[in-house]
Amino acid sequence: MKVLLEVLEEIYDYDMKVDVLHLLGSTYDHHLDMPRKAIEAYQAILEINDSDLIALDALEGLFNLIGDWEGLVDLLAMKVN
């Protein structure tokens, strides 16, 4: 993971950065059982592209998983807008 984080800092192409963040989010969520780190990765995607459906859907599930109801409400409001 450290290598991916280092590579991420050097990427200036937004599409490539989003791809790496998707990989990080998925890895943290599905393989490392680190939902809070996955949330950080998916939120970083939304800072680049606030309509990324993969990130929005992943965050919805993650907020439900950890019981972050305020985060879920904010996310759902973002999805409506």
C-alpha positions as CSV (number, residue, x, y, z in Angstrom):
1,M,0.0,0.0,0.0
2,K,2.8,2.4,0.8
3,V,4.1,2.1,-2.8
4,L,0.6,3.0,-4.2
5,L,0.4,6.0,-1.9
6,E,3.8,7.2,-3.0
7,V,2.8,6.7,-6.6
8,L,-0.4,8.6,-6.1
9,E,1.5,11.7,-4.9
10,E,3.3,11.7,-8.2
11,I,0.3,11.3,-10.5
12,Y,-1.0,14.5,-12.1
13,D,-3.4,13.0,-14.6
14,Y,-6.8,13.0,-12.9
15,D,-8.1,9.9,-14.7
16,M,-5.1,7.9,-13.6
17,K,-5.3,9.3,-10.1
18,V,-8.9,8.2,-9.9
19,D,-8.0,4.7,-11.1
20,V,-5.4,4.4,-8.4
21,L,-7.8,5.7,-5.7
22,H,-10.4,3.1,-6.9
23,L,-7.8,0.4,-6.5
24,L,-6.9,1.7,-3.0
25,G,-10.5,2.0,-1.9
26,S,-11.4,-1.5,-3.1
27,T,-8.3,-3.0,-1.6
28,Y,-8.8,-1.4,1.8
29,D,-12.5,-2.4,1.8
30,H,-12.5,-5.9,0.3
31,H,-9.1,-7.3,1.2
32,L,-7.7,-5.5,4.3
33,D,-11.0,-4.8,6.2
34,M,-10.1,-1.2,6.7
35,P,-13.3,0.6,5.9
36,R,-12.1,4.0,7.2
37,K,-9.1,4.0,4.9
38,A,-11.4,2.9,2.1
39,I,-13.7,5.9,2.9
40,E,-10.7,8.2,2.7
41,A,-9.8,6.9,-0.8
42,Y,-13.3,7.2,-2.1
43,Q,-13.7,10.7,-0.7
44,A,-10.5,11.7,-2.4
45,I,-12.1,10.5,-5.7
46,L,-15.1,12.8,-5.0
47,E,-12.7,15.7,-4.6
48,I,-11.7,15.1,-8.2
49,N,-15.0,14.0,-9.6
50,D,-18.0,14.5,-7.3
51,S,-20.3,12.4,-9.6
52,D,-18.2,9.2,-9.6
53,L,-20.8,6.6,-9.2
54,I,-18.4,3.9,-8.1
55,A,-17.1,6.1,-5.2
56,L,-20.6,7.3,-4.3
57,D,-22.0,3.7,-4.1
58,A,-19.0,2.4,-2.2
59,L,-19.2,5.2,0.3
60,E,-22.9,4.5,0.9
61,G,-22.1,0.9,1.7
62,L,-19.1,1.8,3.9
63,F,-21.0,4.5,5.9
64,N,-23.7,1.9,6.5
65,L,-21.1,-0.7,7.6
66,I,-19.5,1.5,10.2
67,G,-22.7,3.2,11.3
68,D,-21.7,6.7,10.2
69,W,-25.2,8.0,9.8
70,E,-24.2,11.7,9.5
71,G,-21.8,10.8,6.7
72,L,-24.5,8.7,5.0
73,V,-27.0,11.6,5.2
74,D,-24.4,14.0,3.7
75,L,-23.6,11.5,1.0
76,L,-27.3,10.9,0.1
77,A,-27.8,14.7,-0.1
78,M,-24.9,14.9,-2.5
79,K,-26.3,12.2,-4.6
80,V,-29.7,14.0,-4.8
81,N,-28.0,17.2,-5.9
